[in-house]
């Protein structure tokens, strides 16, 4: 089960939310 995560962009240092839906999408893509 995925949960929303707040991540920091390695390039620009901005915070962004990596949502559960996005995590599931990328997990399916491999």
KEZA-610819 format. One record per residue (C-alpha): x, y, z; residue in three letters; residue number from 1. Coordinates in Angstrom, 3 decimals, padded with zeros to 6 digits. Example, Ala and Ser with C-alpha at 12.3 -4.5 7.8 and 13.67 -1.06 7.14 Angstrom:
BEGIN
- xx, yy, zz, rest, nr
- 012.300, -004.500, 007.800, Ala, 1
- 013.670, -001.060, 007.140, Ser, 2
***
This chain:
BEGIN
- xx, yy, zz, rest, nr
- 000.000, 000.000, 000.000, Unk, 1
- 001.345, 003.379, -000.995, Unk, 2
- 001.136, 006.617, 000.961, Unk, 3
- 001.704, 010.183, -000.171, Unk, 4
- 005.280, 011.297, 000.420, Unk, 5
- 006.797, 014.750, 000.439, Unk, 6
- 010.064, 014.609, -001.466, Unk, 7
- 012.726, 017.186, -002.211, Unk, 8
- 013.797, 017.732, -005.804, Unk, 9
- 017.479, 016.858, -006.176, Unk, 10
- 017.908, 019.397, -008.980, Unk, 11
- 016.080, 022.464, -007.673, Unk, 12
- 015.602, 021.719, -003.960, Unk, 13
- 011.847, 022.308, -004.111, Unk, 14
- 009.479, 020.148, -002.065, Unk, 15
- 006.821, 018.232, -003.951, Unk, 16
- 004.271, 015.550, -003.116, Unk, 17
- 004.771, 012.101, -004.606, Unk, 18
- 001.222, 010.797, -004.309, Unk, 19
- 000.135, 007.219, -003.722, Unk, 20
- -001.430, 007.151, -007.197, Unk, 21
- 001.801, 008.278, -008.834, Unk, 22
- 003.833, 005.708, -006.908, Unk, 23
- 001.476, 002.975, -008.073, Unk, 24
- 001.715, 004.226, -011.674, Unk, 25
- 005.518, 004.206, -011.675, Unk, 26
- 005.626, 000.815, -009.939, Unk, 27
- 003.553, -000.627, -012.802, Unk, 28
- 005.858, 000.970, -015.386, Unk, 29
- 008.880, -000.592, -013.712, Unk, 30
***
